[in-house]
């Protein structure tokens, strides 16, 4: 896939800022007009990001996956999860495949993308994800066992 100069610059800029913020990046993937990569800090998976050639913003994402047996449990907490997303300026998406996925997203416009704006966006995004983990009773100790 051949990217435009603008797309190449966006990819470079995003990678540099993530690294300046102390994140390790997974090798990026190229698909159609989209670049995606994962990011982590201190060996804890934090999320992924997407850069679309036709878009004016960087999209950051984190996905929770649940078995279909958990549907009622999650449905009881859905309104509170939506409120948490709204509080932190994030939005969400729910998809059902074999498992069902609850994804949390945040965006930063490329026109305003700099070290500070990405730092603050990531801070709110990670608080949102952590608060949702708390609501659905996922904690670090459970994940390490």
C-alpha positions in Angstrom: 0.0 0.0 0.0 1.4 3.4 -1.0 0.5 6.1 1.5 0.2 9.8 0.8 2.9 12.2 2.3 0.3 13.4 4.8 -0.5 9.8 5.9 3.2 9.0 6.3 3.8 12.2 8.3 0.8 11.4 10.6 2.1 7.8 11.2 5.6 9.2 12.0 4.3 11.9 14.3 2.0 9.6 16.2 4.7 7.0 16.7 7.2 9.7 17.9 4.7 11.2 20.4 3.7 7.8 21.8 7.4 7.0 22.3 8.1 10.4 23.9 5.3 9.5 26.4 7.1 6.3 27.3 4.9 3.8 25.5 6.2 0.8 23.6 4.5 0.3 20.2 3.7 -3.0 18.5 4.7 -3.3 14.8 2.1 -1.4 12.8 -0.2 -3.0 10.4 -1.3 -1.6 7.1 -4.7 -2.4 5.6 -6.3 -0.5 2.7 -5.9 3.2 3.7 -5.6 2.5 7.5 -2.6 2.1 9.8 -3.0 0.4 13.2 -0.8 -0.4 16.1 -0.9 -1.4 19.7 0.7 0.5 22.6 1.7 -0.5 26.1 3.5 0.9 29.0 5.3 -1.0 31.8 4.2 -4.4 30.3 0.5 -3.6 30.8 -1.5 -3.7 27.6 -3.1 -0.3 27.2 -4.8 -0.3 23.8 -4.5 0.3 20.1 -4.7 3.2 17.7 -5.8 3.7 14.2 -4.9 6.3 11.5 -7.2 6.4 8.5 -6.0 8.2 5.4 -9.5 9.7 4.9 -9.9 10.8 8.6 -8.9 14.0 10.4 -8.3 12.4 13.7 -6.3 9.7 15.5 -8.5 7.1 17.1 -7.5 5.2 20.3 -9.3 2.0 21.3 -9.6 -0.6 24.0 -11.8 -3.7 23.7 -13.3 -5.9 26.4 -14.4 -9.4 25.2 -17.0 -11.4 27.0 -18.6 -14.8 26.5 -22.3 -14.8 25.6 -23.0 -16.1 29.2 -22.0 -12.7 30.5 -24.6 -10.8 28.5 -27.0 -10.3 31.4 -24.2 -9.2 33.8 -22.9 -6.6 31.3 -26.4 -5.5 30.4 -27.1 -4.6 34.0 -24.0 -2.4 34.0 -24.3 -0.9 30.5 -25.9 2.4 31.5 -23.2 3.0 34.1 -20.6 2.1 31.5 -22.1 4.6 29.1 -22.0 7.3 31.8 -18.3 6.6 32.4 -17.5 6.9 28.7 -19.4 10.2 28.5 -17.6 11.5 31.7 -14.2 11.0 30.1 -15.1 12.2 26.6 -15.0 8.7 25.1 -17.6 6.7 23.2 -18.3 3.0 22.8 -19.4 0.3 20.5 -20.8 -3.1 21.1 -20.5 -6.0 18.7 -21.6 -9.6 18.9 -19.7 -12.4 17.2 -18.9 -15.7 19.0 -18.1 -13.6 22.0 -19.4 -10.1 22.3 -17.1 -7.1 22.4 -17.4 -3.8 24.2 -15.0 -1.2 22.7 -14.1 2.1 24.2 -12.7 4.8 21.9 -11.3 8.3 22.1 -10.1 10.7 19.3 -7.6 13.5 18.9 -7.7 15.7 15.9 -4.5 15.8 13.9 -4.6 19.6 13.7 -4.2 19.8 17.5 -2.1 16.7 18.0 1.0 17.3 20.2 2.7 15.8 23.2 0.4 17.5 25.7 -2.9 16.8 23.8 -2.1 13.1 23.4 -0.9 12.8 27.0 -4.2 14.3 28.3 -6.3 12.3 25.9 -4.6 9.1 27.0 -4.9 10.0 30.6 -8.7 10.4 30.3 -8.9 7.3 28.1 -7.1 5.1 30.6 -9.1 6.4 33.5 -12.2 5.5 31.5 -11.0 2.0 30.8 -10.0 1.5 34.5 -13.3 2.8 35.7 -15.1 0.4 33.4 -12.9 -2.5 34.6 -14.0 -1.6 38.1 -17.7 -1.6 37.2 -17.4 -5.0 35.6 -15.2 -6.2 38.4 -12.0 -6.9 36.5 -8.9 -6.2 38.5 -5.1 -6.7 37.9 -4.8 -9.6 40.3 -7.5 -11.6 38.4 -5.7 -11.0 35.1 -2.3 -12.1 36.5 -3.6 -15.4 37.8 
